Every structure is written in C-alpha cells, then in structure tokens.
Amino acid sequence: MKQKKVYVVPHSHWDREWYFTIEDSNLLLVENMDRLMDVMDTDPEYKGYVFDAQSSIIDEYLSIRPEEKDRLSSLIKDKRIYVGPWYTQADSLLVNKESLVRNLLYGTRIAEEMGHSLNVGYLPDIFGQNTYLPSIFKEFGIDYSILQRGIYTDQLNGDLNFTWKSPDGESVKANNIYYGYGPGKFLSSDDDYMEDRLLPILDKIATMNKSTDNLLLPSGGDQVLIREHFPETVKALNEKDDKHEYVLSDYETFMEETFAEADFTNEIQGELIATQKSRIHNTIRSQRYDIKKLNDMAEKKIINELEPLGSMASKLGFKYPKAWLDQMWKMLFDVHAHDSIGGCNSDDTNQEIVNRLTKVIRMADGCMNLLKKQMTEAVSRTLGKDSILVLFHLLPSLFEGSQKAVLFTRDKDFSIKDLNGKAVHFDNLNQEYISGGKTIVVTAEGEKQVEAPGYYRSEVLLHDLALPSMGYKTYEVVVGEEAAMQTNEEAQNNEIENEHFSISEENGSLQLSIKSNDQTIANFLRFENVADAGDSYDFSPLEEDEPIYSSTVKNAQVSRYSSVEVMEVEHSLNVPADLQKRKSGIHSKELVIRSRFELRENEAFIRVTHDINNGVKDHRVRVLMQTSIDQPDHSFGDQGFSFIKRPTINPYMENWKEQKFAEAPVPIYPLENIAGATDGKLTAAVITKGIKEYQLLKETGEFALTLFRSVGLLGKDDLAWRPGRASGINNKVVYTPEAQMQGEMTFEYAITFSEGYNESSLFQLVNEFNDHAVNYQKQTLNTFEERLDRFEIPYPVDALASEFSLLNVSNENVFFSSMKQAYDDESIILRVFNPTSEVQNVAITSDYITSIVQTTLNEKNGNAIEEHVTVRAKGYVTLNIKVDVQ
C-alpha cells in the first residue's frame, strides 16, 4: 500500500486583466472554454477542472457562446468544471466589506443557477487575506478555504491544514497551498521531471503535513489551456512511483476527504499579510491613487446612497434600480480583482479601470437623479408648492447636525424654512452668478434667440437639522428676503476653532490645541518626500536617500462663517525631479501642497483636504501627523466589521533576509476607513476617503498616511524590500508612464483626537464624515447640476408626504453596513454590525414593517425575529424585512 495520496487538481488561474486588457482575456477565455468542454466530452476520466472559482467567466463566455449554456451547465452540475463562489477574485484588503459580500452573492448565485458553486473560499493569488473572510465564507454556506499568501511558516505548526478564525468567532477549515497554485503546472511522468522537481516538492509538502498523508498538488497556472494528457500522466505516475498514489481530483474532494480522515487542531486567526513565502505587496495600497479614490467614491455612492435611497423609494411606489445596480456591481467586481484594484497593470488596462469606475459613478448619479426628482415632484404636488428642498437621510437612526446642499435662486438673497415657517440657519460657503444664456423660441417668422435672465448658484451648509431615520424631510426655499445666513468674513488672526479643537499658524508652524485635555501639539502636521525606486507592485527605498520634510507653512488664510471656520495654507518642498536627479543630489523641482483645514460647529474631527499638482517622478509623498503618543507599540485599523491591532515594529524584520523572505515584512498597513493609535488615555485617528495605506512610526509617534507614490515601470528586479525577480511579467520591461501620477490630485481625510478609546465613538465619526445623505431642490433655473434634469421623465407616484421615516435601529453601538433590495424578491435586506467586544441587542422599529427574518449573507432561509436582534461581539447580522407602506 502506498504511503501518500496526491490530489492532482487541474485548474486555470484566470486574471481578468493585467499587462493585457480585459478584451484580450475574454478572447482567450472563449477559446480555452471551448477546448475544455470538448476534452471533457471526449474523455470521461477527466474531471474536476477548477476555473479559478470565478463566475464572471460564465457571463463572459455565454455572452459570446449563448448556444453552449446547456452544455456548460451540465458539466458544472456534474462537478467536472468548478466555478464560483466568487464573481471575480477580489483583493480583500482594498475594497469595502460590502463589496466582498456582494462579490460572493453574485458569484454563488450565478454558479448555483448553472448547477453548482465551489464549496471552497478559494484565494490563490490575492495580496493578503481579510480577517473576516472565514466568517463571510461561513455565512455563504462555504465550509472550506484554500489560500496561498499571508501565512508565516511557524503559524502552521506543522500542518498545512488548519482552522481559520474571524474576530466574531466564526471559522472555516483551511489549507495553505505552500508552493502556490502552480507546482503541478507542468506535471509529467518523465524521469528527470519526477526526480528533479515533482518528488522533492511532494517530500517537502509531506514534512509539513504531520497529521495527514493526503497531499494537495495544484496543477495549473495563469490563463493555461487544459492539459489533455493529465489522466494518462496520472496513470503513468502511479505505475512508476511506489510511494505516492496519484488521483485526478478537485479542491472540494481533497478538503472533504482530508478533514474527514484527520483532526487538525491548529487555529490561525485574523488578517493574513505575512511576506515569508509569498509576496504580499504591502505598498500596493498607495499605487495608482486615482483608481483607489474613484473606487472609494463608486462604492460609497452605491452602498451609502443609491441602495438605501432606492430601497426607501421602492416602498413608496417607485422602481428599485435593480438591473442598473447589477450592471454597476459587476463592473466594480471587474475592478476589484487583485491586479486591477492594485493598479499593477499596463497603462491601457489602468485607463480602462478608470473609465469603468467613472461609468459606475455616472450611472449611480443618474439613478439617484431620477429617484430624487420623482420623489420631490410627488411631495411638491401634495404641498402645492414648487420651491422646495428635500433632504434625504440614509442611515437607520435619527440625524442631528449639518448637511450640504447646492441651491439655485433667481435672487441673491434667500432663506430656507421648514414647513412650519421656522427659518433654518445656514452658511453660504460659495455663491456665484450664472448667466442664463439664450433660449430658442419658434415664431411664425422662424427661430429667435431670446436672452434668458441669470441666476445664482449657492453652496450652503444647513445647520441644526433634525432629520428622520432612513427617511426625508421637506423645506421651502424663499427668495427675496433676508437670509438666516452668514457669508465669509475677514479674519483678524490666523486661527480657527470649534468646541473641540483650535488650529493656529505661528511663525510658519501649525499648532493644534485639543480642548478636552488642554493639550497643544506643536508642528502637528508635516509632509515627507522620499525617492521611490520601485515598481507598480512595491515601493522601494533608494540607497542613501534621505527624506525631505516640509518646513514652514506660508500664505495662511482664514475664512470664518457663523458655524464653520476654514484655514488654508501652503507647504513647499524643494525636491529632485526624478530618480536620476535624486541620485545626483539635484533638487530642481518645487512640490507645492495646498492644504485646507475645516472646523464645523459640534464636529469632533478636523476636515482636511490637500491639493497637489505633481510634476515630480519616482517618489512617494506622505503626510505625518503627530499623535503625541509616546513610543506606540500598536496601531489599530478597521477591517470588515471591527478594529484590529497591528504592531508598529514587525519582529520578523530583524532577519527577514537571512530567512529568505519573499518580501520585507515592513509594518505598513491597509485601512478600509479609519486607523489610528491609542495609549488608553488618548486616541488619535484618521478617517480617509480613498487613501488606503498608513504606518505608525514608533520613534516619533507620528501617524504616516501615504498620499501617493509615482513610478514608471510595471515590474523591476531586485528591489531593496523585494529581492529577486520582478513581480508580474518578468521577461519584458513594461513602461507605465501614467503611473507617475503627473497632474492635479486631491486628498481628503479627517483627524480626530479623543480621551480614552471607544470603538463605537470612532465608527460614529466614520459615519459623520462619510455623509450618508443626498438632497434635491425642485427648480427650473439650472438643468446641468443634475444631468438628467433637462429631460422629460414619467412620475409614477402622484402624491407623497412631506416627511417620511422607513425604519429605525435603536442601539448606538450597532452600525449600518448596507440596505438594499433582496436578491430574490422585493423585500429589504438590512445589514448592521457591532464593532464592540460585548454582545448588543437591537430593536428595529417602524410603522410599516410586517415581518423581520434574520438570514445570512447569502440571503437564504432564516429565523423570524419577534422582539430584538442579538448581534455578537465584533459581529454582524443580516435581516430580511418586509414592509407595507400602503
């Protein structure tokens, strides 16, 4: 009897785009899928081909070969071809948690409709693993995970099979493909191949499997054609190898049989970003900032605005834009594949990603434009008033605070009132006069141009609002009377403040005062510029390069309104123009950073904006914020549904070269929305919009936020932090001049300081900074601000109340994750999460709810909720809610 059983799993790792375009990929896909099915039809012994666990290949293939649907479905149903559970292989550290959930929702449903979805959370190539993936897999009914990157060898404790656990306590059975997804790509029974390559790999894998004699041999590669000889090769190997029994198999069978036969006691928890065996590309989070920012905008428009607005509207008689959202999500999933969102692609591919994201944003804006206009018109008809402003609040809790709006009025002076006639206090942040232009009038004598009167466009910030939970409220815009507003006034000194902070410019330095503890931080913010000798995958320091720091600020200007104060300053750095100039020590370029600090009444954070017109190449720019925390050991960052801790000094850094790590384990980390530092007494944090990379500097206590990096090569050999071959395509130099990020860029984030450390308070600030709100003014002066206003549209609902609230979530420690229409019907799916370390109970209240069922992420089955919902510590719940507003 043979000692070891080798599961040979034929597969193809299918990159949607990379140094090639998605069009190239799809052309190959159709050819390869045609051939794969032909081989399956002619060779019944060939089974278990894994098509990278992606269901997007079904959509792409059937769009070209619709006549092959039944044939493909039959092979999937018979488990001879495996697809799903993903729609695309998403980079789990660079996208919103909801994007991961939706990717699996679409991926599993499409695969199941074709016959079967792979019961393995397959992660062959993404650059690190999100800490909540085990929990997310479990809620999709997925029992197993197979992954490559992110694990230290000593974490394995002698077994490649283990239990992988999330912060909420959920887990899956997992396997680490130690040699990646391609050790059996060139599988052969040739004597030289067996002795030199195959048997040494199997022996090494065997030494790392103390609890089982089952060995997994992934046998595929990037965009490979099916290896038709594999069944015969497996037979030949069995005849020649007395030690190993080879079976042509699949990932599901391997995991089921292996975990049924052995008890694996090792448990690994949390985010997996180790760089020992496989490259993680930790600094890819700051590559192609333009893509990161656009993706952040697109995700938030859909998740925070369009889906909840559409859900509310659908219960009031309007159409939920499901088909449009399906298109938007699938375009986003294409962006979220690990190479795509990483930005480590050819310029052609990155330009297509930018175009795709821009299209998603336009589609989301268009859908919201229609819904807002239709709903506002129905309110207007009920009130019999035309000049109204409807404010929509899209969180399931009451709102008190400020909201921005753009208003158009014939007169310069106007006021805003509620429907009881009470004036709303607001600041007019920016007002401009717009010419009315000319209109064409058809007369009996022909067309005539008529001069149209001009009007005013005002950007206002409305204060002291009280808006209903997941609902809207109507206000009236009254022109021609004295407004309850205050415009910009000239400042007498260079200082701004609110109840929580003050910022002043003194002798070219920015001082921050924290009022809660009477602490002043001198020179609290500066900029760092260094060379980037790396490539699209990794930042690389230049030998003997010294950081260049900003010194004094200049041109400080302060603007004050009644409830908002703004300071604008400039930092200037004299830096080398490119890598060659940097090596020669020639500082010939001025890098100017224009910063804007905004303090609003009652807000416990500082709004920060930086504008940079980048004309420098081969460099990295970070903003350094002083936390005033002495020698911090750990930072924290949000990931999924809670915070995780990360060390400021990685202990593996000391001898990573001697241990032959694939990449230096630098303590540079990703963030989803917020990251910071705390010593238990003081917490300093940064909330970002599209900025995805940070480092907490232990020696200085500064929080380093990477704004962007610029490089001009896709791949490069022998980087300082990544020795060896170039990542990606390594037999050709691919230039990426657009990755130098030349031109104007804007960066947005918020800074907060608070006493103690409170997870709920921090997540509340994330909600406040991200503005879960939209608005609409009924007016005829401007039809370009909202692009579809120029066109005639149907109004499906004749009348609507002036104020409405759909539902409310009672617990302030439980937060909104998403609200949308269910995948299968017209009920509402509401997902909330609890980032705290204690169990929370939540009551969902509404005048219109008829039933609530607690379901899972895959929206199947569930249990009816009678009184309240229990949300486990660091966990989340998904609720299927039926509503009747008739």
N, C-alpha and C positions, 0 to 999 in steps of 0.2 A: 504493500500500500504506500502511495506517495505521501510525503510529509506535508507539503504545502499545496494550497489550491489558489491558482492565479486567475482572477476575474479579468479577462481582457474586454475592455469596454471601447468599442469603436465609436468615434464621435467627430464632430467638426465644431471648432470654436469659431463662431460667426460674428466678426466685427461688422457693425452696420456701416461704419465709415472710419477713416483713419488717414493714412497718407494717400488713400484713394477716396473717391466720393461715394455717396450712397447709391448713385446710379451704377457705378462700377460693381458695387456689392450686389445689387439686385440682378444685374445681368448674370453674374456668376451663380447667384442663388438658383435662378431658374434652370440653368444648365446642370448644376450639381444635383438639384432635386429630381429632375427628370431621370438622370442616371441612377440616382439612389433607388428610386422606385422600380426602375427596370431591373436592377440587380435583385431587389427584394422579391420581385415577381418570379424571377428565373431561378433563384437559389433559396429554397425554403429553410435551409440551415442558417442563413444569415438573419440574425435578429438582434434587437436591442440597440439600434443606432440612435445615439443621442444627438439631437440637433441643437445643442447649446442651451437647452431649457428656455428657448425664446419662442413666443407665439407670434411675434411680428413676422417671422418668416412665412407663416400661413397666409396672413393678409397680403404680403408682397407676392408670394408665389401665385396665389389664386387670382390676384388682380391681372396676371398675365396668362395663367392657365386655369380659367374657371371650370373648364371641362374635366379637370383632374380632381375635383373636390371629393367625389365618392371614393376614388382610388386611394387618395391620400388619407381620407378619414378612416378607411378600412385598415390601413397599415398602422395608424395611430391607435385605433381601438384595440387591435391585436397586440399592441405593445411591441411592435417591431421598429417603429420610429417613435421617439420620445420628443415631445415639445412641452412648453410651459415648465415651471409655473410663472416665469417672468414674461412680460411682453418684450422688454429688452433688458440686457444685463446692466442694471443701473449702478453708478458709483454711489454707494450708500452713505458716503461722508460728505457729499457735495450737494445733496438735494433735500428738500423738505420731507419730513417724516410722512406726510400725506402722499407725496409723490411715490414713495416706496410702496405704500399701501395700495394706491391706485394701479401702479405697475403690475403688482401681483393680482389685483382684482381683475383687470382686463386680461392678463396673461393666463390665469387659471380658467376663467370663463370661456375664453376663445378655445383653449386646448380641450376643455371638457366638452364643448359643443362638437369638437371634431373627434371625440372618442375617449381621451384620457389626458390628464395633466400629470407630469412627472412629480412623484411624491418625494422630491428632494429639493431643498433650497440650494440649488447649485450655484456656486460662486467661484468659478475657475480663475478669474483674472482681474476682478475689481481691486482697486487700490486701497485696501483696508475694509474692515467689517464693522458696520454699525452695531452698537451694543444692544439694540432692541430687535435685531433680526431673528434671534431664536423665538422671541415672543410673537413677533409678526408671523413667522412661518407657522407656529403652532395654531394661531387663530385662523389660518387658512387651511387647517387640517393637514399640514405638511409635517411629517414625523421625523424627517432626516435633513441633514445639511452636509454637503461636501464642499470644502473650500481649500484654497491654496495659500493665500497671502496672510501675513499678520501675526503668526504664532512663533514665540520663542521655543526652541527645542526643549528647554528644561520645563516649559509649561506642559509638554506632552506626557512627561513622567513615564516614558517607556511604551506608550501606546499611541498609535495614530488615530485610534477611535476613542471618543470621549463624549462627555455631556457638555453642551454649550448652553450657558445660562444667562438670561437677561436680568436687569435690575429689578423687575417686577416678580421674579421667581419662576417665570416660565422657562422651559428648556426644550432642546431638541437633541437627538442623537446625531453625532457629527463625526466626520472623518477629515483628516488633513492630508491632501494629496501632496506629499512632501516634495516630490520631484515635479510638481506642476501637472498640467493636463496633457503633456506630450511625451512621457518616457517610452511609450509603445508606438509612437507615430510611425516608425519605420520597421515595425515588427517583421522578423524574418526567422526562418529556421536554418539559415546559413551558419556554419560552424564559427566563423570569425565573429559574426554579429553576436551569437549566443555567448561566446567566451569573453569578448571584449566589452560588450555593452549590456546585454539583457541580464545575464546571470549575476553580475556584480550589483546591478540595481535591485534585483529581487532579493539578493542576500542582505543588502543594506535595509530594505524595507522590512524584511523578516526580523532583523535585530531590533526594529522599532515597533514590533507588534508582539509584546510579551504575552498577551492574553488570547491570541488567536493565531491560527495557521492560515487564515484567509488573507490573501494579498490582493490589493486593487492595483490594476495596471491600466490607467487611462491611455488610450491608443488613438490619438488624433492630433490635430493642430489647427492653425489658422486657415480658414477657408479651404480645407482639404477636400478633395474628391474621395468618394468611398473607396476603401481598399478592398477590391473584389476578392483578393486572394486570402483574406483573413481566415475563413473557415478551413481552407486547406492548410494554411500555415499553422493553425492551432492543432490540427491533426498531426502534422509533421513534428511539431514541438513535443507533443505527448509521446510520440514514438522515440524521440531522441533524448528526452530529459527524464531521468529516473526519479528525480527529487520532486518535481513540480507537476501537478495536474492543471492543465490549461483548459479554461472554459470560455467560450464566446458568450458574453453576458451584458449586463447593463447596471447602472448605478442603483436602481431600486432593488434588484435582486441581491446585489452584493450587500447592501445595508440591511435588508430584511434577514438574510441568512446569517450574516456575521453577528448581528446583535441578538439573534435568537439563540446562537450557539455559545456565546461568551458573555461574561459580566464585566463591563468596563466601568471602573469606579472613579476614574479621573474626571474632575469637573473644571472647566475653564469658564471664567466669567468675563463679561464686558466687551468693550471695544477692542478690536484686534488690529494693531498697527505696528507689530514688530517687523524689523527690517533684516532679520538674521538670514533667512533662507531665500526670501523673495523681496524684490523691490516694492516699496510702498509709494514712493514719490511723494513724500510728505509736503514738499513745497509746490506741488502742482496746484494746490488750492489758490495760489496767487497768480497762476499763469492765465493769460488772456482774461484780464479783469472784465473786459467788455461783455464777454459771454456770461461770466458769473453774475454780473449786475443785471443783465437782461433776463436771465433765468429767474433770479430772485423776484424781479418785477412781474414776470409772467405767472409764476407760482402764486404770488400773493394776490394778484388780480383775480385769479380763478378761485383760490381757496378762501380768501378773506372777503371777497366782494361778490363776484358773479354767482358762485354756487349758493351762498346764503340768500342773496337777493332773488335769484331765480326760484329757490325753494319757497320763500315767502310769497312771491308773486304767483307761483303755481297754485297756491291755496286760495288766492283771491280771484281766480278765473283767467289768469294769463298762462301762456305757454312756457313750460320749462325748456330751456335751450339744450336738450339732451344730445341731439345729433351734432350740434356745433361743439359741445363740450367733448364729445367722443373724439372729434377731429383734433381739438386742441390738445387733449391729453396724449393722444398718440404721437402728435408732433413733438410734445415735450418728452415723451419716452425715448424718441429717437435722439433728442439732445442729451438725455440723462445717461446714455451708455458711457462707460468709463473713459474711453478716449475722447468722446465728443465733449462732455461737460468739462473734462480736464483741460481741453484746449490744446492737447498734444497731437496736432493734426497738420496736414498741409494747409496752406493759406486758402486754397479753393474750398476745402472742406469746412474750415472755420468760418468762411464767409457765408456758406450755406447755412451753418448753425445760427449765425447772427440773423440771417434772413428769416429762418424758421421761427426764431424767438420773436422777432419783430412782428411776424404774421400772427402769432398767437396773441400777442398783446393787442393788436388791432382788432382781431376777432372778438376778444373779450370786451374791449371797449365798445364795439358795435353792438354786441348783445345787451350790454348794460344800458347803452344809449336808448335802444328800443324799449326795454322794460321800464326804465325810469320815465321816459316820455309818455308811454301808455298809462302808467300808474298815476303820474301827475295830472294828466288830462282828465282821468276819471275823478280825481279829487277836485279838480277845478270845476267840473260840471256839477258836482254835489254842492260846492260852496257858491257857485255862481260868480266866482272871482277868477280873473286871468293872471294877475300879477302875484304869483305865489312861488314860494321856495319850499321844496320838500326835502327834509333831512332824513336820511336813512341810517339807522344804527344797526350794525350787523353782528353783534355779539349777544348771547343769551343772558344778558344782565343789564340792569338799568345803567344809563350813562349820565354822568355829570361832568361837565368840562367844556372844552373849546373844540370847534370844528371849522375847518377852512371851507370857503366857497368862492366861486367866481360869479360875479353878478354883472348884468348889463342893464344900464339905465339910460333914458334919454337925457335926464338932468344929472348934473354933477352931484347935487345933494340928494340924499335919500335916507330913509330909515327902514329898519326891519322890525316888525311887530309880530307877536303871536296873535292867534285868532280872537283873543280877548282884548286886544288893543294894547297890551303891555309891550313897551319898547325892549328890544334885545340890544344889549351893549355889544359893540364890535369895534375892532380896529381895522381901518382901511390901509392895508400894508402897501398897496401899489395901485395907483389909478392912472389910466391913460385914455386920451381922447382918440376915437377911431372915426375916420371919415366914412360916411355912409356910401360913398361911391356913386355910381349911376345905375339906374334901372331902365329897362327897355319897356316902352309902352307901345302897344299896337294901336294905331289910329287908322281912320279911313284914308289918311294921306300917307300911311306907311309907318314904319317903326320910328320912334323918337326916344332919345336919351333924356332922362329926367334926373336931375341932381337929387340924391337921397340925403336926408338930414343925418348928421353924425350922432354919435352916442359915446358913452363911457363904459370902459371895462374896468372893474374894480376887483382886486383880490382882497377878500376880507377874512378876518378871523373872528368868529362869533363866540362870545363868552357866556358863561353861567347858563349853559344849556342843560336841560333835563329831558333826555330822550328815552322813549320806551325800549324795553328789552326786545331784541330781534324784531325791530319794527321801524316805524317812521312817524314824523310829526310835521305839520304844515305851518308855515309862516307866511306873512304878507310883506312884499317889498313896496314901500310907499315912496314915491318920488316927489321932489319939490319941497320937502320940508326939512327942517334942521335935523341932522342925524345924531343919534346917540353914539358918536364915534369920535375918535381922536386920531389924527394923522401924525406923521413923523414930526418931532420937534428937535431943534438943535440941542446937542448935549453940551454941558458945561465942563465935563471931565471924561476921561477915558475909563469909565467903569459901568458895568451893568450888574443888575442883581434881581433876585426874586426872594421868596420866603426861604429857600434852601441854600442858595449859593450867591456869591458875587465874584465877578472876574474883572480884574483891572490890569491896565498896562502901565508899568512903572519902569522908566529908564530902559525901554526896549525889552522888558521881560514880562511874561504873563503870570499873574498871581491868581490863585484860586483860593477862595475862602469858603470853608464848609461850616455853615451856621449851626448845625446840630451839635458839633463838638468844639466850636470856636477854633478850628484848625486852619492855618494858612499854609498852602503849598507854593513855594516859590518856584518860578520857571516850570510850571506843571506840565507843559506840553512842548515838545521839540520834534524835529524831523531828523532822520538818519538816512544817508545815502551811501551805498556801497556798490562795488562792481558786481556784476553777475556774469561769471564765466561759464555758465551752464547752458542748458538746452530747454526744450519745451516741457520736459518732464521734471527737471530738477534745477533749483538754484544751486550755484556753485561759487564759493568764495574764491577770489583771486589771491594767489600767494603774495604776501607782503602788502596787500591792500589795507589801508586804514580808513575807517568810517569817516565820513564828512557830516558834521552836525550843523543844523541851523543855529545861528547865534541870536541876534536881537530881532525883534519884530519892528516893522515900520508901517507908516500910513494907517495908524489906528483910527477908525471912525466908529462913532456910536450913534445909533438911532433909538429913540425912545417913543413908544406908544403908551397908551393907558395901561395895557396889560401885557405888553411884550417889550423886551429890550434886546437890542442886537449890537454886537461888536464885530467889525470887520478889520482884519489885519493881513499883513503880508510877511512871509518868510522868504528869504533868498539864500540859495546855496550856490557857490561857485564850484562847478564840478567838471570832470573830463567829458568830452563829447561822446566817446565810445571806448571800447576796450583797449584799442591801441594807444589812444591818448592817455588812458588810465595807466597803462604800463609805463608810459614815458613820463608820467607825472605832469602832464599838461592840462591845466584847469582852464578850459576855454569857453565853457557854457554856463549861463546863468539859469538855474532852475528856480522858478518863482512859484510859490504856493500861496494862494489866496484863501484865507480861512474866514468862516462866518460862525460866530457863536450866538445862539439864541436862547434866551431865558423867558419862558412864559409863566404867567401867574399860576401858582399852585403846582407846577410840574416839578417832580423830584429828579429831573435829569436835565442835562445841558445838550441841546441840539447842536451838532457840529457838521459843517459842510466844508470840504476842501475842493478847490478848483485848480487843476494843473494842466498847463499846456506843455506837454512833454516833447522836447526836441532832442533829448539825450537817448543814447542807445546803450545796451548791455549794462543795465544797472537795476538796483532794487531800491524802492522808497518805502520806509516805514515811519509811522508816527509813534513817538514814545511818550506815553502818559505816565506821570509819576503817581504811584498808588500810595506812597508814604508808608507802605507795609515793609517792615524790616526783614530782609533775607527770607522771602516767602518760599516755603517748601513745595507748595502745590498751587496750581491754578484750578479753576472749575470752568466748565463749558457745558452748554445744553446740547444734548443729543437725544433725539427721539422725544421721550415724554418726561425727562428729568435731567438733572445735572450729573456729570461725572467728574471725578477728581483726576488730575494729571500731575506728575512730578515735574518740577522746574529743572531738575538735574536727572537725566536718564542714567542709571548706574551702568548700563551696557556701553555708554560712550567711552569709558576708560580704555577698553581694549578691543573695540569693535574690529579694528584692522587685523589684529593678531588672531581673532576668532573667525576671520574671513566672512564678516557680514556682507550681505549683498549691497547694503547702503548704510550710511552712518545713522544711528538712531537719535537724531537731533530732536530736542524737545520742542518742536514746532508743531502746532496742532490745528485741526479744523474746528470750526464752530458753525452751528446752524443759525442761531440768532444772537446769542449772548455769551460772553465769557468774562472772567474776572479773577480777583484774588480776595482772600479774606484771612484775617488772623483771629476771627471770632468777635473781635471788638469793632473793627472797621471793615467794611466791604467796599471794594472799588470794582466797577464792572463797565463793560462797553457793549452796547446793543448796535448791531450793524445792519445795513441794507446792502447785501451783495458782496460784502467783504468777508472772506472765508478763512483767513489764516492769522494766527496770533502766536506769540511767545511771551511768557512771563520771565523777565530777567532777574535772576536771584540776587546778583550782586548789587544792582542799583534799585531793585524794587519797581522797575518800570514795566509797564504793560506795552509790548511792541505789537502794533497792528500793521500787518503788511498791506499797504495800499495797492501796489502793483510791482511787477517785475517785467523787464523787457529783454528779450533775447531774439536771435535771428536764425537759429538752427533747430530743426526737429529733433535730431539726436546727435550726440557727441561722445567720443570715447574718453575714458579715464578722467572723470570729474573728481574733485577733491573729496566730496562726500559720497561719490558713487563710482568706485573703481571698475575697470573692465570695459566691456563692450558698450557701445551706445544702446540706449533703450530704443524700442521700436525697430524701425528698419535700420540695419547696421551695415549694409553693404553699399550704401549710396548716401552722399551728403544731400540732404533736403533743406534748402534755404526757406525761411519763413519770415520775410521782411515785415509783414503785417504784425507779427508777434512782438515787434519792437515798440508797439503801442505809441506811435507818434500822434500827437494831436491833443485835443481837449478831452479831459476826463473829470468827472465829478464824483466825489466820495461822500457818503452820508452815514453818520452813526450818532449815537448818544452816549454820554458819560454820566454815570451816577455814582455817588458815594452815600453810604448809609451806615448807621450804627448796627452792630450785630450782623447776623447772617440769616436771611429768611427767604426760602425758595419761592414762596407764594408772592411775596412783595416784588421779587425780581421778575417773575413771569408776568405780573401785572404791568410792570413798566414796559415789557416787551409788547404787550397788547396796546398800551397807550401810544408807544412810539410808532407802531405799525398802522394806526388809523384804520380800524375796521368800519369804515363809513364811506358813503357816497352821497351826492346831493344832485338836485335838478331844479333849475329855475324855468318856469314857463315864461317865455319871452319870444319876441319876433325880431329883435334888433340884430342878433348875430346867429348865423346858421353854420358857422365853421368850427366853433369851440367843441361842439358835439357833432361829429362829422355827418351823422345821418339826419340831422335836423332839417336839412334842405329838402328832404323828400317826403312825399305823402305816404302815410302808413295807416293801417287799419287800427281801430280802437275797439278791442274785443269786449271791454267792460265799460258800461255807461256811467256807473257811479261808484265811488269809493269813499269810505270815511276819511276824515281829515287826520285821524290818528289811529295807529294800529300797533298791537304787540302780539306776536305769534306765540312765544313761549319764554319761560324764564328758568334759569338754573340757579338754585338757591345758595350754593356753597362757594364762598370766595376763595377757597383753597383748590377749587376744581376749575379747569380752564378749557376753553373752546379749542378743539382741534379742527373740526370741519362740520359743515351741514350741507347736505346735497339730496337730490332725489335718489331713491334706491335703484339698484341695477335692474331689478326685475319688475318693479311696479312703480306707482306714483306716490308711495309713502315716503316719508322723510327719514333720512339717516343722519343722526346727530352723534358725533363722537366727542367725548370730553376726557381729560386726563388729570391725574393727581400727581404733581411732582414732589410732594412731601413724603416723609418717612412714616406717616401714620395713615391708617385707613380713613377714608372720608365717606360720609353719607350725603346723598344729593337728592333733593326733591325737584322734579320737573313739573312746573305749574303752567297752566294755560286755560283759557276759556274755551278752547277749541279741540283739545286732544281727546280722542275717543279710545285709544289704546297705546300702550308702550310695551315693546318687547325688547329685552336685552339679547342682542345677537352677537355675532363675531365679525371679524374684519371681512370675511368672505360673504357676509350678509345672508347666511343660511341658518335656518332653524332659530332657536332661541326660547327664552322663558319670559312669560308675562310679568310685568312689574306692577305691583298693586300700590305700594306706598313710596318707597325711596329706592334709589340705586346705590349700591356699595361699590366704591372704587378703591381697589387695593393700593397699598403704598407704592409709589413710583409706577403706577399702572394706569390703565385707560379702560373705558367701556364704549361699546357701540350700541346705539339704541335705534330701533325701528319704530317710528312714531306715525300713527295715523291721525289725521287732522280733518275736521269738518268745520269750515268757516261759514257755511250757508246759513 
